[in-house]
Amino acid sequence: MFPETIETDRLRLEPGWPERVDLDDCYRICSSDPGIDEVTEHVTWDPHETKKETLEFLERGRERWEDGEAAGYVIRPREGEDGAGEIAGFGGFSVDWEKRTAVLGTWLRKRFWGRGYSGERAAALAEVAFADLDLDLVAVSHLPENEQSQRAIEKYVDRLGGRREGLLRNQISFLDGSVHDEVRYSISQGEWRDATK
């Protein structure tokens, strides 16, 4: 149901499954990559402490894919890009089929920040959600204090015809048990079609 490969001008997205991602490389990135503490500051997970934790992350992604709950991709720059073929990060969407909504999520290694990859990935995933899956809405959010994500999200949501919905209080739980507010944005299929025709 979800496309196994998505290519944009500069990126290639492939399933983030154990058989498609080198476990040692992924563990190194998720545990001790330069800047990993900054990467995980605004997401629900902490740097991985064991390879088993990384393997479980990859296996959970495959299970959710097979169950039709989510499409999680490893993001790699394409030929010609600095770091071509390397893991730049992970991104994808979960699907609420009853609400006909895809919820985007991503994280990138610090060395790949500032290249516009988040917006390029979001545009490709919005196209899958609307054109392939015929969903009604794509939503995305960030923590209020995550200014870098706010800038990236506002830029691509505006380009794709969407809008900021507002602040949702006590909306997201982290693995450590803490609860956080999030700022939510959405793009309807009609808004996306008007913006991209």
N, C-alpha and C positions, 0 to 999 in steps of 0.2 A: 504493500500500500504506500509506504514512504519510499521515495527514490533513494537508491543506494549510493549514488554519486551525484553531487551537484557541483557544477563548475561555474565560476564567475570569471570576470576578466583576470583577476589576480589570485583567486583562491580555489582550492579543491576541498570539498567536504565529503568525507567517507564515514561509514558507521564506526562509532567509537566502541568497538567490540574487542574482546581479548584476542581473537584470532586476526584482527586487523591492525592492532596497535602493539608495538613492542613494549612489553611489561616493564623491563628495566628502564627504558627511556622515559616512559610515562611516570614511573615511580620517582625517578630522579627529578623530573619537572614538578610533580605534585608534592614533593617533600622538601626539596632544597634548591630549586631553581633561583637564581638571583632575582630578588624582588617578590618571592612567593608570599611573604608576609603582607606586602602591599596588595597583591592580587586577592588574597583570601580575607582581607580586612572587611570587604563589603559583600561577601557571599556567605552561604549557609554552611560551608565546610571549612575545616582547618587543614593546614598542611598535613599530608599523610605521614604517619609514623612507621608504617610497615608496608611491605610489598603486598601483603594480603589485603590491606585496606584499598590499595590501588586496583588489585584484581577484582575485588568486590564492587568497586565503582564501575569498572568496565562490564562486569557481568550483569549488574543491575541495569545498565544502559541497554544491553542486549535483551534482557527479559522484558523491559518496558516497551521496547521496539516490537518484539514478537507478540506482545499482548495488545498492540495498537494504542498504547497509552502515550508514547513519546517517541520522537525521532531525535536521537543524540548523535552528533557528528564530531569527529576529530577535524580540526581546521588546519590545513597545510597551505602555505604559499605555493603558487605555481611557478613553473620554470620562468626565469627572468627576474624573479623577486628575491630580495635578500632573505636568506634562510629557506629557499625553495626546498620543499619536501619535508621540512622539519615540522614537528608538532608546534603550531602557534598557539593552540588552545582548543577549547571544546565549545560547541554551541548547538542549539537545536530548539525544539519546542515540545511542550506537553500539550495534549489535546483533551478538552472537555467536550465529548461528543454531544452530550445533552444540551449544553449551552452553545455548541457549534463555534467554539473558541479555541484558538491556538495561543499559548503563552510562551513567548520567546525568552531564552536565557542564553548567556554566553560568559566565558571568561577567556582572557588572552594573557599569555606570558608578557611580562613587563617589556621585554625587548621588542615586542610587536605592537606596543601601544603607539597611538598617534599616526597610524598609517591609513585610517579610514576603513579598516577591515570589519569593524563591528557593523557599520552601515551597509557595507557590501554584502555581508552575510545576512543581515536582516532583510534586505530587499529580495534576496534569493529565497529565503524561507517564507516571506510573505507571499511570494508568487506561488510556491508550493501549496501553502495553506488555502489560498483563494482559487487559483487556477486548477490545481490538481485535486484538492480535497473538498473544494466548494464550501469552505467554512464561512461563517458570517463575520467573524471578528478576529483580529490579531491584537493581543495585549502584551505589554512589556512594562516592567517597573524597575525602580532602583531605590536604594535607601536614600533618605533625604540628604544625608551628609556626603554622598558619593557624587561630587561635582563633576568628575571626569565622565562617569556614565551618564549623568544628566545632560552634559553637552552633546555627547554622541547620540543619545536617544532622541533628544529634542530635534537634532539636525535631521536624522533619518525619518522620524515620525512625521515631521513637517513635509519632507520631500515626498513621502508616501501618502500624504493627504489626511493624516490622523490628527489627534489632539491630546492634550493633557487632560485627564479626568479629575485628578486631585489627589489629596493625601488620604491614604487608608491607614487608620491607626491600629496598632497591635495586629498587623496582618501576616507577618512572617516569623516563623520560629527557626532559630539556629540550633545546631546540634548540641550546643552547650546549655540549651534550655532557655536562653534569652529570647525575648519577643521584641520585634522591631516594627516601626512604621515603614510604609513604602509609598512612593509616588508612582501612580499608575497612568499609563497612556494607552490609547487604543486607536485602531484603524479599522474601519468597516470595509467590507468588500466593495461597496459602492464608492466610498472615498478613494480606495486604492485604484479602482478602475478609472475614475476621473483623473487621478493624479498621474497615472502611468500610460494613458492612451496616446 
